[in-house]
Amino acid sequence: EVPGLPVEEMRAEFEAMVEKGRWPGYVSCAFTGEGRLENCVFSCAGGKADVARGGAMGVDTIVRLYSMTKAFIGLCILKFVEKGQLRLDDPVYKHLPEPVAGRFREPRVVVEKADGTSTEPAHSAITIRQLLTHTSGMGSDIATGLDALTRKRTLGESMYEDLTAAVDEGRIRTLSEFAEELSKLPLWQHPGREFYYSYGYDMLGFILEHKSGL
C-alpha cells in the first residue's frame, strides 16, 4: 500500500463508470520507484472484456490502447513545471513561437447564428492547465461523441475536418505545421467553460518541442 493513495475511492469511481454504461470494463494499476517505476503497488479490474459474450475483464486481459502518448506528454509538461520552466496557469502563448503565439494571445470563438457563423473574442487566453484537462475551448475531429453524448455536433466543431484530412493526406507532416494550421482556427468554446476532447495535447507536444529545442 502507498500512504495517501485513495484505493477504495478509485475502485468505487471505476465501478460507477461501468454501472453508468460509460465503460464496458476497466483495468487500473499504479507504480512507484526511484528513477524507474518498477513496483506495482495497486491493481484492479472490473466490468466486461467482451460485452457480447459476457467475458470478465481481468488484469491480464489483452486490450487495444489509444492515446498513450498523452501520458508521456503530460508527464514531460509536469517535469517542466517541477523545474520551474513553466507554470500550469501560464497562458499558452508565453511558451509558443510566433506567429502561433500571436494567435493564441488573442483567441477567437466561433459563434453560430441562423444566417451562418462568425467569431467573437475569447473571454481569456488558454492556459497550460486547460490544455492538460481538455478545457481549452478547442475541439477535434477524432473523437466525436466521446464526451458529448447528449449534445449534437455543431458546425463549429466540424471545422476541424479539413485539418484532420490534411494530416491523413500528408499535406501536414510535422507538429509545427499542425500547430500553425490549428492556430488559424477559432475555438468552438470559451476557455475553461466546458470539457471537450481536443487537440490540446498536440499543442502541449509542440510546446515541449519548442522549449527543448528538439
C-alpha positions in Angstrom: 0.0 0.0 0.0 1.0 3.6 -0.6 0.1 6.2 2.0 -2.4 8.7 0.6 -3.3 6.6 -2.4 -7.2 6.5 -2.3 -7.5 2.9 -3.4 -11.1 2.4 -2.4 -12.3 5.7 -3.8 -10.6 4.9 -7.1 -12.2 1.5 -7.3 -15.6 2.9 -6.5 -15.3 5.5 -9.2 -14.2 2.9 -11.8 -17.2 0.7 -10.8 -19.5 3.7 -11.1 -18.4 4.3 -14.7 -19.2 0.7 -15.5 -22.6 0.9 -13.8 -23.4 4.1 -15.8 -22.6 2.4 -19.0 -19.7 4.8 -19.8 -17.1 1.9 -19.7 -17.7 -1.8 -20.5 -14.8 -2.6 -18.2 -11.5 -1.3 -16.8 -8.0 -2.3 -15.6 -6.1 0.1 -13.4 -2.7 0.0 -11.8 -0.2 2.2 -10.0 3.6 2.0 -9.9 6.3 3.6 -7.7 10.0 3.6 -7.7 13.1 5.7 -7.5 14.2 6.6 -11.0 12.2 3.8 -12.5 8.5 3.0 -11.9 9.1 -0.7 -11.2 7.0 -1.5 -8.2 3.3 -2.3 -8.8 1.6 -1.2 -5.6 -2.0 -1.3 -6.8 -4.0 -3.1 -9.5 -7.7 -3.9 -10.0 -10.1 -4.9 -12.8 -13.8 -5.0 -13.3 -16.6 -5.0 -15.8 -16.6 -6.9 -19.1 -13.9 -7.6 -21.5 -16.4 -8.8 -24.0 -19.9 -7.4 -23.7 -21.5 -9.7 -26.2 -20.1 -12.9 -24.7 -20.0 -11.7 -21.1 -16.3 -12.3 -20.5 -15.0 -10.6 -17.4 -12.2 -8.1 -17.6 -9.0 -9.1 -15.7 -5.7 -7.6 -15.0 -4.1 -9.8 -17.7 -6.8 -9.1 -20.3 -5.2 -8.0 -23.6 -6.8 -4.8 -24.9 -6.2 -2.3 -27.6 -4.9 1.0 -26.2 -5.2 4.5 -27.7 -3.7 7.9 -26.9 -0.7 6.5 -25.0 1.4 9.5 -26.0 -0.8 11.8 -23.9 0.5 10.2 -20.7 4.1 10.9 -21.7 3.3 14.4 -22.9 1.6 15.2 -19.6 4.5 13.8 -17.6 7.0 15.9 -19.5 4.9 19.0 -19.0 4.8 18.4 -15.3 8.6 17.9 -15.3 8.9 21.3 -16.9 6.7 22.7 -14.1 8.8 20.9 -11.5 11.9 22.6 -12.9 10.2 26.0 -12.9 10.3 26.3 -16.7 6.6 26.9 -16.9 3.6 27.1 -14.7 0.2 25.3 -15.0 -1.7 28.6 -15.1 0.6 30.3 -17.6 -1.1 31.4 -20.8 -0.1 29.1 -23.6 1.2 31.9 -25.8 4.1 32.6 -23.4 5.6 29.3 -24.5 5.0 29.4 -28.2 6.9 30.8 -31.1 5.5 33.4 -33.4 3.2 33.6 -35.4 1.4 30.9 -33.4 1.9 32.7 -30.1 0.1 35.8 -31.5 -3.0 33.8 -32.4 -3.1 32.2 -29.0 -2.6 35.6 -27.4 -5.9 36.8 -28.6 -8.0 33.7 -29.5 -11.5 34.0 -31.0 -14.5 31.8 -30.5 -16.9 30.7 -33.2 -20.5 31.9 -32.9 -23.3 30.2 -34.7 -26.2 32.2 -35.9 -29.3 31.4 -38.0 -27.6 33.0 -41.1 -24.2 31.4 -40.6 -21.2 31.7 -38.3 -19.0 34.5 -37.1 -16.4 34.8 -34.3 -16.0 36.8 -31.1 -13.1 37.5 -28.8 -12.5 34.7 -26.2 -13.1 35.7 -22.6 -9.5 34.7 -21.7 -6.4 33.2 -23.2 -5.8 29.4 -23.0 -3.6 28.1 -20.1 -1.4 25.1 -19.8 -3.7 23.6 -17.3 -6.7 23.9 -19.7 -4.7 22.1 -22.4 -4.0 19.3 -20.0 -7.6 19.0 -18.9 -9.3 19.3 -22.3 -11.0 22.6 -21.2 -9.1 24.9 -23.6 -12.1 25.6 -25.8 -10.5 23.7 -28.7 -12.2 20.6 -30.1 -11.1 17.9 -32.5 -12.3 15.7 -35.4 -11.1 12.5 -33.9 -13.5 11.5 -31.1 -16.9 12.9 -31.8 -19.5 11.9 -29.3 -16.8 10.7 -26.8 -17.8 13.3 -24.1 -20.8 15.0 -25.5 -23.2 12.1 -25.6 -26.3 14.3 -25.2 -25.3 17.2 -27.4 -25.4 17.4 -31.1 -22.2 18.1 -33.0 -22.2 21.7 -34.1 -20.9 23.4 -37.3 -18.2 25.0 -35.2 -16.8 21.6 -34.2 -16.8 20.3 -37.8 -14.2 23.0 -38.8 -11.5 20.5 -37.8 -12.4 18.1 -40.6 -10.1 19.8 -43.1 -7.2 19.8 -40.6 -7.6 16.1 -40.0 -7.8 15.4 -43.7 -4.6 17.4 -44.3 -2.8 15.1 -41.9 -4.2 12.0 -43.3 -3.4 13.0 -46.9 0.2 14.0 -46.0 -0.2 17.8 -46.6 0.7 18.4 -43.0 3.8 16.4 -42.0 5.3 18.0 -38.9 4.0 19.0 -35.5 5.0 22.6 -36.2 2.9 22.6 -39.4 0.0 21.2 -37.5 0.2 23.8 -34.7 0.5 26.6 -37.4 -2.7 25.5 -39.1 -4.6 24.7 -35.8 -3.8 28.2 -34.5 -5.6 29.8 -37.5 -8.9 28.2 -36.4 -11.2 29.8 -33.9 -12.1 28.0 -30.7 -15.5 26.3 -30.5 -16.0 27.3 -26.9 -14.6 29.9 -24.4 -11.6 28.6 -22.5 -12.4 27.0 -19.1 -16.1 26.7 -19.8 -16.5 23.0 -20.7 -14.6 19.7 -21.1 -14.3 18.5 -24.7 -11.7 16.1 -26.1 -9.4 18.2 -28.1 -6.1 18.7 -29.8 -4.7 20.2 -26.6 -2.1 17.5 -26.2 -0.8 18.2 -29.7 -0.2 21.7 -28.7 1.5 20.6 -25.5 3.8 18.4 -27.6 4.6 21.4 -29.7 5.4 23.5 -26.6 7.8 20.7 -25.4 9.4 20.6 -28.9 9.8 24.4 -28.9 11.1 24.8 -25.3 13.5 21.8 -25.5 14.9 22.8 -28.9 14.1 19.4 -30.5 
